[in-house]
Every structure is written in structure tokens, then in C-alpha cells.
Amino acid sequence: MTPSTETPEHTRSAEGRPRRLVVLRHAKSAWPEGVPDRDRPLGPRGLRDAPAAGRSLAETGVLPDLVLCSPARRARHTWDLAAAELDSPPPVRHDPRLYGADADDLLDVLHGVPDATGTLVLVGHNPGLEDLVLLLAADGVGDALDRVRTKFPTSATAVLTWHGSWPGLRPGGALLTDLVIPRGRKNP
């Protein structure tokens, strides 16, 4: 990830400070027979990719103040593995509203984020996360927005920025500064 240091005019607000939302789709899950959807574990690829997502955040200095995570097993495990790659993992809240949420539901959750939070990581599921990124992003750096429109795969990390408050975040009010699809390495 290479977040832009420039803030386009459409993301500036006279009263707001810079905010950053990191949208992280859970890593690839397994589909064991007889296991309820909420309890599905990560699959082998997910176990490799989740730490790579954390490394990507650490390497680019995208360090969150707070994490809101779906209570689904695969989302919790994704964040646990990603957070293990950070020097100082932030506080985590497992929010049941994130499981199965659509973009409007997710935006409602974001409106309640504490004001002291400058950077938030939101860990959850598709199609809600992809739809949220497309709802919020007025524009994107490079081809990031086109790539999200094409596919927001497991372990994808989208970074959105704007100036303003969490309650003031509106559709089309952010800039998509980066999209990373981290992939871990298979053991030789």
C-alpha cells in the first residue's frame, strides 16, 4: 500500500481532520460440511494470506487506532493473524452488526465510531464491504476503484481517506487511496 499524501479537494472539509478507513475482507475460508456459516474457519490459503495482510499494513504504516470486526470465526481469525504482524495491535471490538451487513448498515456502524479514532480497520464480509467501498469512494488513486469494481477478493484491503468526522462520512465523500490483495507464500 502506498497511501497518497495529497488530499484532493473533494475530500477536504473545513472542520474535519484527516480520517482513514481500512476495509479488510476476511481471508479465504473453508467450507466444512455441517458447520454453520458463522463458524466456518479459515482455509489453508486464508491462513497464509491473513498474516500477509497484517504485514502489508505494518510495512506501509497504516496502523489503526481501532478495529471493528465481525464476530464470524473467519473474520476474527483473519484479524488475529493480521494483528500478530503489528508491533502494537490496536483495541478490537467484535460487532455483531457487521455479520451479513449491507453497505448502508456498515455506514451506520461507521457513523458511531469514536471521534478520537483517526484510522479504523473494518473486518467483515462481501458483498457488504465491496459495496461500502464503492458507495464511499468518489474517486480512486490509479486503477484502485476500477479494480474494486471488478472484484474485491478475500484478504483485499482498501484504504479510504477523507477530512471530516465519522458521523459526517457520506456516500461519495472519500478517496480510495489504495487497494492491496496480499497473498502469503506456500511453504516449500
JOQUINOR-V77914 format. One record per helix or strand of 3 or more residues. SS is the DSSP state (~ for helix, > for strand). FROM is the first residue (numbers start at 1). TO is the last residue. If there is no record, write none. Layout:
ss=SS from=FROM to=TO
ss=SS from=FROM to=TO
//
This chain:
ss=~ from=9 to=11
ss=> from=18 to=25
ss=~ from=37 to=39
ss=~ from=44 to=60
ss=> from=66 to=69
ss=~ from=73 to=83
ss=> from=91 to=94
ss=~ from=96 to=98
ss=~ from=103 to=110
ss=> from=119 to=124
ss=~ from=128 to=136
ss=> from=137 to=140
ss=~ from=144 to=150
ss=> from=156 to=163
ss=> from=174 to=181
//
